[in-house]
Amino acid sequence: MKSVCWLTAALCLAACSEAQPSRDSGGPGDLGAAADGGANDLGQSDQGVDAGEPDADLPDLGPADTGVLPWGEVVVDINLPRPPALLSEYRLVRLENGVLRYNDRVVPYELAAPLFSDYAIKERAIWVPPGTQVNYQDLEAFDFPIGSAIIKSFSFAPDLRQPEVGRRVIETRVLVKYADGWHALPYLWRPDGSDADYHVRGHVEMVDFIDPFGAPRRATYLVPQKNQCTSCHELSDGQGGTFTTIIGPKARYLNRLELGPGPAINQLERWVGLGILAGLPALDQVPSSAALTTYGSTVGWTAPELERAARDYLDINCAHCHNPQAVQGVTSQLYLNVDNTDEFRLGYCKEPGSAGSGAGGRRYDIVPGHPDDSIVTYRIESERAGEMMPLLGRSLADTFGTRVVRGWIQSLPSRNCD
Amino acid sequence: MRALWLLPLCLSLIFAACGDEDTPDATVDSGVATDAGRDSGPNDTGNTDSGVDSGTPDLGTDGGVGLDAEPTDTGTVANPFPNTSCAGVSECLQFVVGQENDLLDAVNDLQTGTRIVLGAGTFRFTNAVTIRDDAITFEGQGIDVTILDFAGQVAQSNGVDVVGDNFTIEGMTITDSKKDALRIENSTNVVIRRVKATWSAGPATTNGSYGLYPVRCTNVLMEDSEAYNASDAGLYVGQSINVVVRRNIARRNVAGLEIENTQFADVYENHVEDNSGGLLIFDLPGNPVIGRDVKIHNNQIISNNRPNFAPSGTTVSQIPRGTGTFTLASRRVEISGNTYQNNLTTDVAVLSGLAVQSSTAAWAIPLAMVVGSTVGLDLPSGGGVILNFVTNEIWVHGNTHSGYGTLPDSTNQTARPLGALLGLVYFASGGLGPVDALLYDGIGEVVDPDVVVNNTNFNHVCFEDETGASYATLDLPKLAGILDGGQRLPSTDDIYQPVLPWAPFDCSGFTGGPIPPVVLP
């Protein structure tokens, strides 16, 4: 059932993988395939920092890399009265010579389209209790067993064209699935990298670096407060209550090809092989996102390619608030989830609820054909506090993402909203 | 969609200024000096006029200090808890200035039912104060005694940001937040008492949007609170159900007090002065909470003539300065016993939603999404949607009016077409005004300036026992048509200005009121 898929991927790999180590090989080719065939999407490369050294020493090399480390079994104890004070207490992850290493059965993963976070390098992994499995879901976030943990770490390097050089990890967020749902637990790394401390009050840090395009940047990087996690991770249950959700681990974002020392394999199939994922249908039945890295060009992309990429970009970057189930965001009535088909609530000729100065003097969320008249482009391109979207998680504009959204709006048949 | 009245061209009319620039009227503010004298806040800088509003009523009335002379800045207050403390209270945490980090640690790790008490002085933050737990009480020593200062905020966040049921905030000033000063969202049983929101720069486009902003809440009490200098609404309740707003003060905001997409609101004894628009009731298109049963009574709505300083393109930037009240896309609204003084555009405008958004499709709400009750409302529906552009069952009575309508806001016809239109109708063609105190846009009605009995009142809009007021039905579609034709200017000859009792808008047979007072649990 998957041979065609593999073949396609393999051909693409042969054609593209080595050729363009520092630039996304060009959207159109990447966008159509169900599996993301781009070699440079592996490992950390989603961050747009995969400058020519793909994956050489990354921990996501599949089963071969998950040998037992000499640090004991993982401990995710959901019965503790308080979260552990130190990240090391979980025995999930640690720093070795500046590189994050995961314990046995902690499975690194990558998203086809990541949330932009000021160009931070993000490394993600999951752990599920022995003998349990994640349940596949078509559209919603995967259903994780109670006691599971998702580990997400944020790092910077002085020059993100060489992300392995001088990398420094700032924070690791542990999402733990309790009986009452997910809890987001922030840990701030000590300067010496010896451990990370549970840190709920947030932290602000100026970070200077060269971005993947070679431009000097200064981010006002925000480690969110624990309560601010809910501004992205909270959904309404439809009965007056709310629950904390996860954003990335959905079929469409996990459905990507990954490379290792052996043959390339789809990430979801690897999870099945590891025994941690149940219910995966045939891959051609699995939704897939466009492959979006934070660098590259949209030159030559067709309108459908731009649309697919932009809708996926808006979905992963905006729809955690801008969807009908969100707690924050529904006041705007702007729904950017990828399955929203209501043009008005997608923003077409829609006036904003309370955009304030974020409107940039523009009147409609999206004016088809006119990115310079659209509030959506203004807010994602702005770097001024009070105007920017998303509200949290960036102080810088995403050069590639804004290019994709701008290109999409430009490609739409022109409308006069007035 | 273009508003019906949006003047389509830079008519070769009397407009000198057709551009986007907001030309402030140097002459507008004949405003009476009626400040109640309660905004003696240290954060209300005396420079609030920003040079554009010479002669505004707040001159000399900011009874306190001039510039941000914060009373305490050091935590060296003799007794930081003169008015309230944790003494004798279980589940209570108290903090003094200098313990901002401890406070942030605490609010991110709260037990249900905790009371938090802040001492006197100025607490400074670089991020929001967030609360996500239930039954939290967040208390300071009083307005301008306990100050939460967000000027150093690097994240673009609100000041105090809450999601939690049974929440009470009391006794503090919140200043200089990047976004809203106090935002409470999706919470049930909310009390806001003696809280002041302000921005130290005075009224500025770059200020945060809203002062006190409970949104999508149920059972909201906002009382004895104050809001200054917000670039959107100072006091706001939106998308909420069961609301009491009383004895508050709003000054120098773009919108003083807004009741938006809200059901069952009782709004009384508020002082709303020197904003661009005073006390506003409306629904936004597409919002699933259909506003209804709003009672506005015994408020002071004075000299709301501040040039509109909202960021251009925003909904509130369309408010003509000098607007006392409008009730737009709303139904079952009772406006009574209020004092309207010196609002230079008009006192009370009753407007269909189509006046600002002429596409009925934009007002369609899928029935499955509707929040709250629509029982007894007369709204068009069908095809699985309900439309809330209609304004009906409006009862305006027993208000007093003076000094209205002498200088409607014609400063920017693109941004504020209604003000510009009123300027034309009442002052072009030799007219001398003033704009009538009470206006109904006439959308959906037959309007005949000449034959009284031809005029209809399908929407049950009525006015009675008004003191010092005059009334007109505008017939906005017709006025827009005249402008589109470009042959002549509209004038008062085109509108219906009846003599008392203003039939058929005289409340005979009116059954839409009274709106019952709201009783909170």
Interface residues (C-beta under 8 A of the other chain):
Chain A: V200 R201 G202 V204 T220 L222 Q225 K226 N227 Q228 T230 E234 S236 G240 T242 P324 V327 Q328 V330 T331 Q333 F344 R345 C349 K350 E351 P352 G353 S354 A355 G356 S357 G358 A359 G360 G361 R362 R363 I375 A385 G386 E387 M388 L391 L392 S395 C417 D418
Chain B: M1 R2 L6 N101 L104 D105 V107 N108 D109 T126 N127 A128 T130 I131 R132 Q153 V154 A155 Q156 S157 D161 V163 K178 K179 E185 N186 T188 T205 T206 G208 S209 Y210 V215 R216 S231 D232 G238 Q239 L284 P285 G286 N287 P311 S312 G313 T314 T315 Q357 A361 A362 M369
